[in-house]
Each structure stands twice: as C-alpha cells, then as structure tokens.
Amino acid sequence: MSPKEYGAKLPSKQLAILAVARFAEPLALTSVFPYLPEMIKSFGVPQNNVARYAGLVGSTFSISQSLFAVPWGRLSDKIGRKPTIIMGLISTMTCFIIWGTASSLAMAIAVRFIMGAGNGNVGIIRTMVAEMVPQKELQPRAFSIMPLVWSVGSIFGPSFGGFFARPAERYPSLFGDSWLFNRYPFLLPNLMACLFFFVSVVVATLFLHETLETKRHQKDWGLLLGEKISQPFQKKPHYHHERHHRPSFVDAEASAPLLPKSGVVPKTKSEAPPTMKEIFTPQVTTNIIAYTFLALHSVAFDQILPVFLNYPRQVPDEENTHLPFHFSGGWGLSSNSIGTILTIYGLGCGIIQFFLFPPVCSRFGTLRCFKAGTLIFPVIYILIPYTALIQNTRLQLVALMVLLLAKGFAVIVAFPCITILLTNSAPSVRILGTLNGFATTFSGIGRALGPSITGATFSWGVKRGYVIPAWWFLAVISTVQAIPAWMIVEGDGPSREEDTDEETLLDEDDSDDDTFQGPEGGFWVWHYKCYGNGVCEGVTTSVDVCYG
C-alpha cells in the first residue's frame, strides 16, 4: 500500500487556512446586495429602471471576471496559486474602498469592472482544493467547504450592507456629524469588509502552503515568518514518532514537503501549455455548459431578489391585478429589512451546508445530487413573485423563507457537485489551473448575462404591469440547465503524472527505513509499521523536528 493510500484524510489545517483567506470575498460581495437598489436610486435613476442598472452593475463585474479568468489561471500555473490569490485579495480590497465612494453610475460600473478583472480567485481556489484532495471519497466534504464559507460570508455580508449603509441617517448620534459618511453614505460597510480582507491577506501570506507541483519546494518567506510567529504558541517537539500522511501536497500536519535526503529538490520537466483539445473533452464541455447555466440563473436570482423586495408594494384590485399573470407589486422593504432577510437566508444555508450536504452527497452520490438540485430551481423561480400577493405579513415572510431555503438547498447541492464533476472530468491534473480558468470564464459569461437580462426583463415587465417575466425567464433557463445534467458521466478524476516519480523516489532504497530531509533541519523517516496480523503498511514519522 502506498503512502498516499494509507490513512487518507482531509488536510484540515490547510483547508481551514484557505477558507479564512476566502472568507472576505463572499462577505464583501454579498454586503452590496441590500443597499444596491438604494445606491442606484441615489445616482438619479428612476424606480422602474433600478432593476436594469442593478443588473448592469452586477453583470459588469462578471464580464470582467470572465475575461480575465483564464489569464489569472495561467498565471497561477506559472508563478503558483498562493501569490496569485494574495494579489487578487489585495486588488479586491482596494476596489471595495473606491466602490464605497462612488458618486455616479458610471463610476460604480467602472469600479466593478476593475474589481472583476483584478481577481481570479474563484477558479484558483477551486484548483487548490482539487490539488489538496485528489481522493474521490473525500471530495464531497472538501469541495463543500468553500460553499460553506460563502454561506457564512453571506450571513455577515448582508448584515454589514443592510445595517451600516447610510450611517449618518440611521445612527445620527454616532455618525451624524461625520463629513465622510454624509458625503459617502455607502462607504462604512465597505471599510468594515476591508478589515476582513486584511486578515485574509495576512493569514494567506503567513500560513497558506503552495499546492502547485512545480513551486511547492521553493522557499516561502511568508511561511518562514509564520513559523517564527506561531512558534511560541506551539508545543516543543519531542523525540517520539508522530504519524503523518502526505496525499498530494504538504500534509495538514507537516510544515514542509518531503525532500530527498540529499537536500536537492528534484527538477520538474518544463511542459508546454495544454492544448484546447486536451482541455475540452466531451465531458469537460458538458460540465462547463451545465456550470455556466447554473451560474447564470443562480447569480441572476441573487441580484434581482433585493430589487424585488425593495420594489413598492401594490394593493391588488380589479384594475391592476388579473391573476395568475397580471400584477407588478414588490415587497417595499428598506435595505435594513432586506439585510435581515438575507442574513436569515444565509444562516439557513450555512446550516444546510454543514449538516445536510456531506451526508446527503455521500449517501446518494455526486451526480444524483446534482441532478436532483437542478429540478428544484424552476419551481422556486415560478413561485417567488406570488409572495408579493400575500397580505398577511407573517404568512408572507414564512412563505418567502421556505422558498429561499429550498433554493438555498438546491444551490448548496448543485455548486459543489458540479465542481467535483468538473474536476473529475479533467484528463490530467496538469490542466486543472487552466481548466478552472476556462470554467470561471464561461460561468462568468453566465453571471454577466443573467443579471443584465433579468434586470432588463424586470424593468420591462413592471412598466407593463407584470412582475413575473424576470422570474419565469429564470425558470426557463434553469430548465434548460437541467438538460446537460442528464448527459454528464461521473469521471474517475484527473491522472497525476507526478505520482509515478514520487513512488519511484520512495522505492529507490530497498531498506525498511528511508530518511528524508524535513523542514529546517528536521528529518522525516519512512518505515513500515506491522500490526502483528500479517499486515504491514508504510507510514511517515517525524523525528527530532527542530527549527534552529
């Protein structure tokens, strides 16, 4: 049994560090939703056109993100995942400060374009998770972590946006005399989000390990500094043996990858970039199509829901309401109330993500769960606009939350599953970075088209007395998205060409114990552990790990 197969487990520490690095982005991005309609109106846009321009602002971000996703992916294949992620975090943090000072629609659109162009972390983080966890049995839990981070971020994000937008008006005793927040009423939630970006950058710099095969052996000054900072808080190493497992990159318990005892890092052959034929196999193409349509209608829903909740209520009467199709009212809520609803929604999604998705996916399988998720969306989209007709406030809120949580369950199931299916459809781990770059590009096209078309459709409909066209457009798109779901065949995962070299390295010495140089003067010993029942398995232990 190879060391990779023995005791396979999640690299929990590194996944947790990656989650911390990721957390600021969903928090900041979802903080925009509650106050975006009010922000658009503050630029002088009429109420009936708010949905159109809110969709335009959202689609601008996605368009630029899709245009630059492949270059970011290729850059991460060249210089490493970690530095690329850090650059994206710093860029987004800077853009959010500028976004909070936007004084015109043109400025808001320009900042969102730059924000999307300066961050390719969606595909790169997905690639890092795939490189950390190649074992299929561990992938449902591993790939559910980042959506869980998004769910947690979506709990706090709307709270920031809803509660801290317009602070001079809402909290005059604290901010009433502030020139800054009177001049820029939407700056405060962005400043608060930037604190989380700063934490993400620091944590990624000091503690995140590189996963790119050709870069993981290089000296990382950030990690060295992180070791020195954390050393006083760690137990002093002893001479006892401690079992470790290294599946596909640095183990969660190790502080550095294994090196040959000569101390010389093996040279990695320089390979040409993968061709389009290598990347776009039939199954890869089918997965990307499904992923693109999923992103289109899901993100469009997230953009249009706050607009619908903010749109003025309409008292049904014989003139303006002819059921089941002719009505145009919304909920008439403020950004504060919208933020509360989205926070409750995010909290429910977090619970579903953590407690339901892993056992459900393990029980029924990735492909079945994805197919089931695709069937839920059309029903939700058809029913959502009719909540505006419910006159009982409590019943109306209950109906909305039931539909939102059902939609949240579908999203939580669908996105991790399509990510796993896409990763396992890759013919080789060598193309994962580029593949996820293309996946981000095509999904970005969907994220761009969805909000812009849905926003324009919403504005067109309400001017004519109909609120349902935008929602039924989403229902049609989600129905179309279900078609390729039934054409997907679950793959076995990308081949890892470097595995043969690693196993050869371990087998070069026929002795029972092989020694490798460890981090900063420590040593790793490869030996065989016998359990007395005729079963012997290889394990790696750390001996005399010192950091002098």
Buried (B, 14 or more C-beta within 10 A) or exposed (E): EEBBEBEBEBBEBBBBBBBBBBBBBBBBBBBBBBBBBBBBBBBEBEBBBBBBBBBBBBBBBBBBBBBBBBEBBBBBBEBBBBBBBBBBBBBBBBBBBBBBBBEEBEBBBBBBBBBBBBBBBBBBBBBBBBBBBBBBEBBBBBBBBBBBBBBBBBBBBBBBBBBBBBBBEBBEEEBEEBEBBBEBBBBBBBBBBBEBBEBBBBBBBBBBBBBBBBBBBEEBEBBBEBBEEEEEEEEEBEEEBBEBBBBBBBBBBBBBBBBBBEEEEEEEEEEEEBEEEBBEBEBBBBBBBBBBBBBBBBBBBBBBBBBBBBBEEBEBEEEEBEEEEEBBBBBEBBBBBBBBBBBBBBBBBBEBBBEBBBEBBEEEBBBBBBBBBBEBBBBBBBBBBBBBBBEEEEEBBEBBBEBBBBBBBBBBBBBBBBBBBBBBBBBBBBBBBBBBBBBBBBBBBBBBBBBBBBBBBBBBBBEEBBBBBBBBBBBEBBBBBBEBBEEBEBBEBBEBEBBEBBEEBBEEEEEEEBBBBBBEEBBBBBBEEEEEEEEBBBBBBBBEBEBE
